[in-house]
Amino acid sequence: MESTEIISQDTGDGAAVSFYEKHKKVYIRDVKGWWTTWRWAFVWFTQILFYGLPWLQWNERQAVLLHLVERKFYFFGLVLWPQDVFYLALLLIISAYALFLFTAVAGRLFCGYACPQTAYSEIFMWVENRIEGDRSTRMKLDLAAMSGRKLRIKTVKHAVWLIISLWTGFTLVAYFTPVDELLAALPFGLSAWELFWIFFYAGFCYLQAGFLREQVCKYMCPYARFQGVMFDPDTLIITYDPERGEPRAPRRKAVDAQAAGQGDCVDCNLCVVVCPTGIDIRKGTQYECIGCGACIDACDPVMDKVGLPRGLIRYTTENAIAMHFSPKDVANHILRPRIIVYMLILLAITAAAIWSLATRVPLKVDVIRDRSTLAREADDGSIENIYNLKVMNTTEEPQRYLLAVEGLAGIEIVGNRLVEVNSAQNHEVTIVVRVPPESGRKGANTIHFDIKAEGHDDIAVREKASFLFP
């Protein structure tokens, strides 16, 4: 796929000036090593987590479910309602500060190991390598004229890509609609929105992991653009040591590089052909680098072959390269003021979120006074107000709640004071509150409703309301 060339102007001599370079497909060579092993470990971990969570059961329901129809979010034993949007805000803040902290300490760790774009690109490239062959074979295949064999190979590859994409789209929707309902609705019972999101997400997965790949990291991802403000000279990044490597030139193992006036780099170009974004790390720090470490895994074995120490390309800092820091010096520079600030903020917000969840009362009550009847006089002369109570049971077991009211002398609830609510459900009840006419002043008077779970003294809330006297 080649990007459209945009012409800015004609220089007058017939030469066209282009703002954009035509896209050249990046053919990545397979590489093995310590960093690649870790990257694949994260691919396995994230994908097992993503594909597996919708199938886990908890209390006879899906363990993790953002049920949009019921407007409830289930996370194992925790049930969150729309009123709990505060916790979503906390989660987003914690995620943002964690990203800032990890980036300031160790560069684009998220991009290189946990980003969905990286994970699915790795999966799609693995499929491509197994079906089409290694790098040189793929290049020859793409250059070859269309034939029955080429068509068959390409068809099989794209079919596997589409299966993975559709499975991914189905799994995403299974986080919002119970997976057993989705399975029962296949293939023609799915709603329009469920079909839309399955095919929409599958299409993006197929397009971005199969075709765009490094272009997403280079041009579409906003993180690549603002990451520079989070870097400093003591941030750990993938770095080429030019002082050691330059001038680079090919040579045999028996050649003394220093005597020949050459650096350690043998100009094998392996660091370029294994890079998923197609950059040359020897040109210095570049925003396209996702910190995956593939170039390190390619370079270290070459150093072994020519009898030179590893680390020509390594995970270190700009200051370490410039000032020849030892590993101990690099570690000592990690804990610096900005890192301490990020850590303190992250710890404080995380502690607040944990404390809030731990002390959260699994009962929510909304009290709404009936506006159609502001106040009325009963047969005995007392004043009555009508209220609608919406009682939400956020526990995983049915509850019986006792209602009480206070705030004015002689105030009482007329009729039944017990409300039964099933597990993770809400129940609306209309109650009548009666007050002697001499107990309050004309207009609004403050009262309080006390709602407590029967047999659970710690599950109780107190809600403020107004009682109107005519």
N, C-alpha and C positions, 0 to 999 in steps of 0.2 A: 504494500500500500504506500503510495507516494502522496505527500502533501501537495496541495495546489500552490504553485509558485505565485506570490503576489508581487506585482511590479509597481514600483514607486514612481518612476519617471523614466523618460528617455534622455540620456545624457547629451544628445545632439549629434553624436558621432555614430549613432546606430546601436550603441551598447545599452542594454537594459540593466537597471539596478534592481536587485531582488532583496527584500528584507528577510526572507526565509530561505533556508537551505532545504533542498529536496530531501525527503526522508530516505535513508538507506537502511534496508532491513539488517538487523543485528543478528548474526549467526553466532550463537554462544556455544562454546566448547564445554563438554562435561569436565568437571574437576572434582577431586576428592581431597579431603583434608579436615582438620580440626574445626574450622569455621563452617565448612559445608555440612559437617555432621550436626553441629548445633542448629544450623538453619533448618535442616530437615527434621530435627527433633521438634522444633517449634511448629513446623508445618503439620506434623503428625498431631501434636498436642492441640493446636488451635482447631484443626479440622475434626478430630474426634470429639472435641468439646462442642463445636458448632453442629455437626451432624447428629451427635448422640443425645444432647440435652432434651430435644422434643420427645424422645422415646422414654425418658425416665418418668416413673410414676411416684406420686407422693399422696398419701391419704386418698387413694382411689381416684386421683386426677393427675393431669400432667404437672410435673414438678416445676417447670419453668414455662410460664404462659402469660403473654400480655394480651389478655382477652378483651378485645376492643368492643365486642357486642355487649358483654356484661359490664364493661368499664371497670375491670378489676385486673390487677397484675399479681400473678402468683410466682413466688420464688421460694420453692420448697415449703417450709412452714410459715412463711411470711406472706400475708395478703395485703396489698396496697390498693387504695381507692383513689379516685381523682383528687380527693382532698389531701392526699399525701404527695402532691407534686413537689413539695419541699424537699423530699428525699431524692427526687430526680435531679433537682437543681444541685443538691450536695454532691451527687454522683458525678455530674458533669464538671463541677468545680474541682473535685478530687482528681478526676481524669486529666483535666487541663494542667493542674499543678504537677501531677506525676509526670506528664509528658515534658513539661518545662524542666523538671529536675533531671530526668534521665537524659534529656538532650544536652543540658548544660554539662553533665558529668561525662557522658559517653557518646555524644553525637546522635546519629540517626539509628539508634538501636531498634526503635519501633518499625522504621521503614525496612530495615534489612532482615528482620526476623519475625515480626508479628503482623505486619500490614497485610490485609486481605489481598491487595494487588500483588504483593510479593509472593504470598502463599499460592494463589491460583496461577500466577505466571510460572512458578516452579512446577506445579502439577501439570499444567498444559505443556510445558517444555519437556517434562519427563515423558509424557505420552508421545510427543513429537519425535523425540530421540529414539524411542522404542519402535515406532512404526516406520519412520523415514530413514533412520540411521544417524550416524555421527555427523559432526559439523560439515566435513568435506562432502559427505554423501548428500546431505541436505542441499548444499550449495549447488552441486551438480544436478540434482533432481529439479531444482527450481529453474535452472538454466536450460534444461532439456526441453525439447518440443513435447507437446501433449501427446500421450500415447495411452494405450489401454492400461499398462502397468502404472503409469503416473496417476491416471485418473482413479484407479483402484486404491492406490496408497493414500491419495489425498482424501478420497471419500471416506475411507476407514478412519483416518485421523479426525476429520471434522465430525463424523458420526459420534466418536468417543467424546470429543469436546462438547457436543450438543447434549449428550446424555449427562455428563458431569454438570453442565450449566443448568439443565432442567431439574436435576436432583437438588442443586443448590437453591434454585428458585423455589421449589416445593418446600425445602427445609426452612427457608426464610419465612414463608407464609405460615408454616406450622408453629411458629412462635406467636402468631396472632390469632390463629384459628386452631382449635384442638386437632392434633394429628389424626386421631381416630375418626373425627368428622371428615377431614380431608380425604382419608383413605376410602371411607364409605361413599363419598361423593364422586370419586373417580369413575369414569373419565368425563361424564357429561353432567354431573350434578353440582359442579363447582359454580359459585356465584361469579358475576362479571368482574367484581373487584379481585377476587382470589385468582381468577385466570389472568387478569391484567398484571398483577404483581408477580405471579410465577413467571410469566413470559417476559415481563419487563426486566426483572432481575436476572433471569437466565440470559437474556439478550445482552445485557451489559457485561455479565461474566464472560460470555463467549467472545464479545468484541474486545474487551479490555485485556483479558488474559491471553487470548489467542492471537490478536492482531496488534493492538496498540502497545501493550507491554511497557517498554521504557518511555514511550511518549507520554503516558499517564504521569510517570514520575517527573519527567522533564517539563511538561507544559501544562498539565491539568491539575496536579496536586498542589494546593496552596501551602502545605507544610514545607515543601521544598523551597518556597519563596521566602518565608519568614524565619526559617531555621537559622539564618545567619545572625540574627539579633540575639540568639540564645547561645551562640558559640563564643568562646574567647580563647586566647592562646593556651589555656590549660585544659581545654576540652579534649577528651580522648577521641581521635578520629583515625581513619585509615590514611597513612602517610607514607610517601616515598622519600627516602633519604637521598637527596641530590648530592650532598657532600661526599657520600660514600659511593653512589652509583655513577656519577658523571666523571669524565665523558664515557658514554656507553658505546660498546662495540662488540660484535661477536668474536669468540675466541675459543680455543680448546682448553681443556683442563690443565695441561702442562704449562700453559703460558702464564708468566708472572705479570699480573695486571699492573702492578706499580711500576715495574721496570719498563713496561710497554706504554706507560702514561695513560692507562685506561682505568675506568671505574669498575665497580663490581657488576654493574648491569651488563648482561651479555646481549641485550637488545633482541631477546627471543620473541617479544611481543605477546607472550602468553597472558600477561596481566590484562591486556586489552581484549583478547578473544574470549576470555572467561567472564568479562564484566557484563552484567545484565543490562546496564544502561549504555554500554559501548564507549565508555570514556577511557582516556589514557591517564591513569593515576600519576604517571611521571610528570605530568604538566602542572602538578600542584593541586591544592584543595579546590574542588569544584562542587557546585550546588547539586549537580546530577548524581553525585556519589551517594548511595543509599547505605553505605557502611556494612555491606554484607560479608566482606572479608574474602571473597572469591579470589581476588588478586593475590592475597597473602598465601592462600593454599596453592596457587599456581607458581608463585615465585620461590617459596621455600624449598621445594624439591629440586628446582634448578640450581639453587645455591649449593645444595647437597652434592649435586652431580659435578659441579666445577670446583668443589672443595673449599667453598667460602662459607662464612657463618650466616645463619639465617637472620632475617629481620631487615633486609633491604627495603621491603615494604612491610610495615608493621602497624599495629594498633598503638598509637602513642599520641603525644601532643606537639603542637608547633613549638612551644618553649623547650620541650625535651629534645627536639631535633636541633634547634638553634643553639641551645646551651649545653648539649651533651649530657642530659640528665640520666642518672641511673634509674632503674625501676623503682627503687626506694624513693628517690626524689620526685618521680612522677606521682607516686601514691601520696606523698606528703602535700602535693599541690592540689589534690582533689578537693579537700575540705577547705574551701575558700569562702569569703563573705556571702556571695550570692547563693552558693550551694547551701550554706547554713540557713539563710533566709527562706529559701524554697523548702527546705526540710522542716523548719519550724512551722511554716504556714500549712504545709501538707499534713504534718502530725496533728496540728491543732484542729484542722477541719475534719480529719479522719476520726480523731477522738470525739469531737462533737457529734459526728454522725453516728458513731457506735453508741455513745451515751444516749442519744435521742431515740435510737431504735430499741435499746435495752430498757428504757423507761417508758416506752410508748404504751399507752393504754389501748387495748384492742377493742375499743368501743367509741363510736362517734355518734353524736346526736345533733340534729338540726331542729331548732324550735322556731316555728313560724306561726304567728297569730293570725287567725282567720280574719281577713280584711273585709269580707262581705258582711260580717256582724261584729262591729267594733265592741259593743257591750250590750248586755240585756239584763232586764230585771226579772228575777225568778218569782214564783208564786208567793214565797215567804218574804219577799222584799230584798233578798240578797242579790248581789251583782255577780253576773257570770260572764266570763270570757272564754272563747273557744280557741284551742291551739291544735296545730298539726305537728306531730313529732315524727321525725324520720330517724329511726334507730338502726344503726349499722353495726352488725356483729362481724368483726374482722377476725374472729378466732376460727379454728377448725372443728368446733363442736357446737351444738345447739345451746342457746343460753336463755334463761328466764330473767327478765329485768324488772326490778321493783321501782315504781315511780313515786316521787314525793315532791312537794312544793312548799316553799317557805318565803317569808319576806313581809307578810302582812298578818295582823292578828286574825285568827280564825280562818285562815285560808285553807282550802281543802280541794282535793280532786274528787269529782263526782263520778261514781261508778268504779269500774275495774282499774286497779292500779298495777296490774301485772301484764307484761308484754313478753311474748315468746317469739324468738327469732332464730331461724335455722342457721347452720354454720355458713360463714362467708356470704350472708345475705343481709338485706335491709328490709325493714318493715315500717310502714306508715300507720300511725294510729291517731285518731282524733279524740282529744280529751276536753272535758269541761272543767274549768276551775271556778270555784265559788268563794266569794268573800262577803262578810257582813257589810252593810252599807256604811257603817260608821268607822270601818277599819282603814280607809284610805282617803286621800284628797282627790279632788276633781282633776281629771287628766291622767297622765301616765304615772304609774307607780312601779318601782323596780321590784321584781320577784326573781326567785331562782328555782330551777328544776334540778332535782338530784335523781340521777339514774344509776342504779347499782345492780350488778349481776348477783343473782341469788347463789349464795355459797362461795362467792369470790369477792371478798372485801376490797381487793386491790383493783378490781375492774369497776371503776366508778367515774362518772363525770358530773360536772356541775355547769349548767348553762343559764345564762342571764336572759331575762325576758321582761316585757312591760305588761302591766295590767291596767286597763283603762276603766276609769270611773266616768259615768256620764255627767 
